[in-house]
Amino acid sequence: MRPGFSEIDLNERPFLVFWEVTRACALACKHCRAVAQPRPHPDELSTAEALKLVDQLAELKPPMLVLTGGDPMMRPDILEIIRAASQKGLHVALSPAATARLVNADFRALKDAGVQSMSLSLDGAHESTHDAFRGVPHTYERTLKAAELAKEAGLHLQINTTITKSTLSEFDDFVELMKKMQPGMWSVFLLVPTGRAAMDEMPTAEEVERIWERLTEVSQDVSFGVKTTEGHHYRRVALQMAKAQGNKPARRAVPTRDGKGIMFISHTGDIQPSGFLPITAGNVRHDNIGEVYRSSPLFTKLRDDDALQGKCGICEFRKICGGSRARAYAVYGDMMAEDNLCPWQPTRSKNHD
């Protein structure tokens, strides 16, 4: 079992580490943060460097390590990396691209090497919209096939869905699809306009609020878990709706955000607050990831709830939310600015929590 929030101090270590093991990928997704390429970057961490990083991660002991990309399956040594991480006690999750390489892979070999969880992306509720979003035909059917293979192999399955202006109308269809697929977790990602993601694809704050209200209702009606990525104000909505109904929220979310419980390591070893907040605090080739996370000015500032600006800085929900620092940076050029996709108007000052 992974440690719960009560067992981890987010000032001491991250809850989630995302490691972009490569930028190589066969897809061409419209929202790609990494602007992934067909071939590995020449300065990508070598196998020896990757294994040294595994040693640092084992010392840091994050509850979850996510191997992502690009497409991590494009690394010839991916099983070696997984095996090393698993043998050192890390909970390894894999986030591959839905390609022919994946559906032809041996999922039981992945599990035997140490993969415990797999996350797959479905960004259209229908084949036409998903394949258009991903930029390559047949990715929808491959994702459904990979999901079945993952479940058959005994892997915990997470489905990631990106919410954009273009996909808002498919939300109810997504819900029905998730009910059929029955993942362990459905993670709804609220667009951050970085990489290939366009600014004009962001929904309005009011549209997002309605989606979060609907998602809260869904979370109370399904057997799988529901969470958001870069949509931290979902926690506020869920809490407000639960209180209005005289209930407790379905699950206590760990109050993570970019740099606060989240750390990202790039394909070349750069240490950043998240994959969507491209500010570098160090590099694994010459810095210790734990020291960077705990002590660097970048990470310590991002963890300071009272350093938030705009309405996020005076919001009574800032300790459980704090808004997307990545989206604030992308939209305003200031990582501590308010989150433009939250319509909530704070009712208290900083001094009245």
C-alpha positions in Angstrom: 0.0 0.0 0.0 1.2 3.5 -0.7 1.5 5.9 2.2 -1.4 8.2 2.8 -1.1 12.0 3.2 -1.0 11.7 7.0 2.3 9.6 6.6 4.2 12.0 4.4 5.6 15.5 4.9 5.4 17.3 1.5 8.2 19.6 2.6 10.5 16.6 3.0 9.7 14.5 -0.1 7.4 14.5 -3.0 4.3 12.3 -3.2 4.8 11.8 -6.9 7.9 11.8 -9.1 7.4 11.9 -12.8 10.5 10.8 -14.7 10.5 11.5 -18.4 12.8 8.6 -19.4 12.8 9.6 -23.1 11.2 12.1 -25.4 11.1 9.6 -28.2 7.5 8.8 -29.3 5.7 7.6 -32.4 2.6 9.8 -31.7 2.0 13.5 -32.5 -0.5 14.5 -29.9 -2.0 18.0 -30.2 -1.5 18.8 -26.5 1.9 17.2 -26.1 3.9 18.9 -23.2 7.1 17.3 -24.4 6.7 18.1 -28.1 7.9 14.4 -28.4 10.1 13.4 -31.3 10.5 10.2 -33.3 14.1 9.5 -32.0 15.8 9.8 -28.6 17.6 13.0 -27.7 21.4 12.6 -28.0 21.8 13.9 -24.4 19.2 11.6 -22.9 20.3 10.0 -19.6 22.4 6.8 -20.3 21.6 3.5 -18.7 24.3 4.0 -16.1 23.0 7.5 -15.3 19.5 6.2 -15.1 20.5 3.6 -12.6 22.3 6.2 -10.5 19.1 8.2 -10.5 17.2 5.1 -9.3 19.6 5.0 -6.3 18.7 8.6 -5.5 15.0 8.0 -5.9 15.3 5.0 -3.5 16.8 7.3 -0.9 14.1 9.9 -1.4 11.3 7.2 -1.1 8.4 8.9 -3.0 5.2 6.9 -2.6 4.9 6.8 -6.4 7.4 6.9 -9.3 5.8 7.4 -12.8 8.0 6.5 -15.8 6.7 8.7 -18.6 7.9 10.3 -21.9 7.6 10.6 -24.8 7.0 6.9 -24.8 9.0 5.0 -22.1 8.6 1.8 -24.2 10.9 3.4 -26.7 13.9 3.0 -24.3 15.6 -0.3 -24.9 16.6 -0.5 -21.3 13.2 0.2 -19.8 12.8 -3.2 -18.2 16.2 -2.8 -16.6 15.2 0.6 -15.1 11.9 -0.8 -13.9 13.5 -3.8 -12.3 16.1 -1.7 -10.5 13.5 0.7 -9.2 11.2 -2.1 -8.0 14.0 -4.0 -6.3 14.8 -0.9 -4.3 11.2 -0.7 -3.0 9.8 2.0 -5.3 6.1 1.8 -6.5 6.6 1.9 -10.2 3.9 3.2 -12.6 4.3 3.2 -16.4 2.7 5.8 -18.7 3.2 4.4 -22.3 1.9 5.6 -25.6 -0.8 3.5 -27.2 1.2 2.2 -30.2 1.6 -1.1 -31.9 4.7 -1.6 -29.8 2.7 -1.4 -26.7 -0.1 -3.8 -27.6 2.5 -6.3 -28.8 4.4 -6.0 -25.6 4.4 -8.7 -22.9 2.4 -7.1 -20.1 3.2 -9.9 -17.7 6.9 -9.3 -18.3 6.3 -5.6 -17.3 4.5 -6.7 -14.2 7.2 -9.3 -13.4 9.8 -6.6 -13.8 8.0 -4.5 -11.2 5.4 -2.3 -12.9 2.4 -2.0 -10.5 0.3 0.6 -12.2 -0.2 1.7 -15.8 -1.8 4.9 -17.0 -3.2 5.2 -20.5 -4.7 8.3 -22.2 -8.1 8.6 -23.7 -8.8 12.2 -24.8 -11.7 11.5 -27.0 -14.7 9.4 -26.0 -15.0 8.2 -29.5 -12.5 6.8 -32.0 -12.7 9.8 -34.4 -12.1 12.4 -31.7 -9.4 10.5 -29.9 -7.4 9.6 -33.0 -7.6 13.2 -34.3 -6.4 14.4 -30.9 -3.5 11.9 -30.8 -2.5 12.6 -34.4 -2.2 8.9 -35.4 -5.0 6.5 -36.5 -5.9 3.4 -34.5 -4.7 4.8 -31.2 -8.2 4.6 -29.7 -8.6 0.9 -30.4 -5.0 0.3 -29.2 -5.7 2.1 -26.0 -8.8 0.0 -25.3 -6.8 -3.2 -26.1 -3.9 -2.1 -23.9 -6.3 -1.3 -21.0 -7.6 -4.9 -21.2 -4.1 -6.3 -21.4 -3.1 -4.3 -18.3 -6.1 -5.5 -16.3 -5.5 -9.1 -17.4 -1.9 -8.9 -16.2 -3.1 -7.6 -12.8 -1.9 -4.0 -13.2 -3.7 -1.2 -11.5 -5.1 0.8 -14.5 -5.5 4.6 -14.6 -7.1 6.4 -17.5 -6.0 10.0 -18.2 -8.4 12.3 -20.0 -7.5 15.9 -21.1 -10.3 18.4 -20.9 -10.2 21.1 -23.6 -12.7 23.4 -25.2 -13.1 20.8 -28.0 -13.8 17.8 -25.7 -16.2 19.5 -23.2 -19.2 18.2 -25.1 -18.1 14.6 -24.8 -17.9 14.6 -21.0 -21.0 12.5 -20.4 -19.8 10.1 -23.1 -16.5 9.8 -21.3 -18.3 8.9 -18.1 -20.2 6.1 -19.8 -17.0 4.9 -21.3 -15.3 4.8 -17.9 -18.2 2.9 -16.5 -17.6 0.3 -19.2 -13.8 0.2 -18.9 -13.8 0.2 -15.0 -10.3 1.5 -14.5 -8.9 1.7 -10.9 -8.6 5.5 -11.3 -9.9 8.1 -13.8 -7.7 11.2 -13.8 -9.1 14.3 -15.5 -6.4 16.6 -16.7 -7.2 20.3 -17.2 -5.2 21.7 -20.1 -2.1 23.7 -19.5 -1.1 25.7 -22.6 2.5 24.4 -23.0 4.2 22.4 -25.7 1.7 21.8 -28.5 -1.3 22.7 -26.4 -2.9 25.9 -27.7 -4.1 28.8 -25.5 -7.4 29.0 -27.3 -8.2 25.4 -26.4 -8.6 26.3 -22.7 -12.3 26.2 -21.6 -13.6 29.1 -19.6 -13.5 29.1 -15.8 -17.3 28.7 -15.6 -17.2 25.7 -18.0 -14.6 24.1 -15.8 -16.6 24.7 -12.6 -19.6 22.9 -14.2 -17.3 20.0 -15.2 -16.0 19.8 -11.6 -19.5 19.8 -10.2 -20.5 17.0 -12.6 -17.3 15.1 -11.8 -18.0 15.3 -8.1 -21.4 13.8 -8.8 -19.8 11.0 -10.8 -17.3 10.3 -8.1 -20.2 9.4 -5.7 -21.7 7.1 -8.2 -18.9 4.9 -9.5 -16.7 2.2 -8.1 -13.4 3.6 -9.4 -11.5 6.5 -8.1 -11.7 10.0 -9.6 -9.0 12.7 -9.4 -7.7 15.6 -11.4 -4.4 16.8 -12.7 -3.7 20.6 -12.9 -7.3 21.0 -11.8 -6.7 21.4 -8.1 -9.8 23.5 -7.5 -11.8 20.3 -8.1 -10.9 19.6 -4.4 -12.7 22.9 -3.4 -15.8 22.0 -5.5 -15.9 18.5 -4.0 -15.6 19.8 -0.5 -18.2 22.5 -1.0 -20.7 20.1 -2.5 -20.1 17.5 0.2 -20.7 20.1 3.0 -23.8 21.3 1.2 -25.1 17.8 1.3 -24.1 17.2 4.9 -21.5 14.6 3.8 -17.8 14.1 3.9 -15.9 14.1 0.6 -15.6 10.7 -1.0 -11.8 10.6 -0.5 -9.2 12.9 1.1 -7.0 14.2 -1.7 -3.3 14.8 -1.1 -3.0 18.6 -1.5 -0.2 18.4 -4.1 0.5 20.9 -6.9 3.6 21.7 -9.0 6.6 21.7 -6.7 4.5 20.8 -3.6 4.5 17.0 -3.5 5.2 16.9 -7.2 8.6 16.7 -8.9 9.6 16.1 -12.5 12.8 14.8 -14.0 13.4 15.4 -17.7 14.9 13.1 -20.2 18.2 15.0 -19.9 18.1 15.0 -16.1 16.7 18.5 -15.4 14.8 18.7 -12.1 11.6 20.7 -12.3 8.4 21.3 -10.3 6.3 19.4 -12.9 6.4 18.6 -16.6 4.1 21.5 -17.2 6.2 24.1 -15.3 9.5 24.2 -17.3 11.7 26.0 -14.8 14.8 24.1 -13.8 16.2 23.9 -10.2 19.1 21.5 -10.9 20.2 18.4 -12.8 20.6 14.9 -11.6 24.0 14.7 -13.2 25.4 17.0 -10.5 22.7 17.6 -8.0 20.9 15.4 -5.4 17.2 15.3 -6.1 16.2 15.3 -2.4 18.3 18.3 -1.6 16.9 20.2 -4.6 13.3 19.3 -3.6 13.8 20.3 0.0 16.0 23.3 -0.2 16.0 25.0 -3.7 14.5 28.5 -3.7 12.2 27.4 -6.6 10.6 24.4 -4.8 10.4 26.1 -1.3 8.6 29.1 -2.8 6.1 26.9 -4.7 5.3 25.1 -1.4 4.6 28.4 0.4 0.9 28.8 0.4 1.2 32.4 1.6 3.4 33.3 -1.4 0.6 32.8 -3.8 -0.6 35.9 -5.5 -4.0 37.3 -6.8 -7.1 35.7 -5.4 -5.2 32.4 -4.9 -3.2 34.2 -2.3 -6.2 35.1 -0.2 -8.3 32.1 -0.9 -9.5 30.1 2.1 -9.0 26.9 0.1 -5.4 27.7 -0.9 -3.9 25.0 1.4 -5.8 22.2 -0.2 -5.8 23.7 -3.7 -3.4 26.6 -4.4 -4.3 26.6 -8.1 -2.2 25.4 -11.0 1.2 27.0 -10.8 2.0 25.7 -14.3 -1.1 27.3 -15.8 -0.4 30.6 -14.0 3.1 30.6 -15.5 1.9 29.7 -19.0 -0.9 32.3 -19.0 0.7 35.2 -17.0 4.4 34.4 -17.0 4.3 34.3 -13.2 4.2 30.9 -11.5 2.7 32.4 -8.3 -0.2 34.2 -10.1 -3.8 33.2 -9.7 -5.2 30.3 -11.7 -7.3 31.8 -14.5 -9.6 28.7 -14.8 -11.0 29.0 -11.2 -14.1 31.3 -10.9 -14.2 31.2 -7.1 -14.1 34.6 -5.4 -12.5 34.2 -1.9 -14.6 35.1 1.0 -11.8 35.4 3.6 -8.5 37.1 3.9 -5.1 35.5 4.3 -5.4 35.9 8.1 -8.7 34.1 8.5 -8.1 30.4 7.6 
